Amino acid sequence: MKKIGVFTGTFDPFTIGHQNIADRAKGLFDLLIIAVAVSKLKHTQEEVAQRMTDIEKIYTDDPKIKVISYSDLTIEMCHREGAQYIVRGVRSVKDFEYEREQADINKQLGNIETILLFSEPQYSSISSTLVRELKFFGRDVTEFLPKVK
């Protein structure tokens, strides 16, 4: 059976921190699905299609990466995609507490395991929210975004 992991997030934008988690996670699976969430609870700046395109450009020649979008429960998307694992990145204790609660619910409702990968120190302060705010104020954010191959 193929080991499939899903790395979920709104990825608005997909940062070098996200890329680092995805790059580390893909070695754990036969396939890593980067699943871009469509969330009515979060106010995103970029449309989901643009966020997907930006991620696809990074992994264009990588057969271990598949990019999709979804708007239902994460566990429903995991079942539809045949994924057994959810991958999440953790930057802080605050992130850990939130992700632990989510992992418990996903296991209870969907029998899906969650794997937490801790942020490498150089990425622990980078968040999509920070990048969006810097961009809003006209700052160059390219150092926080992956380079497209």
Disulfide bonds with the S-S distance in Angstrom:
none
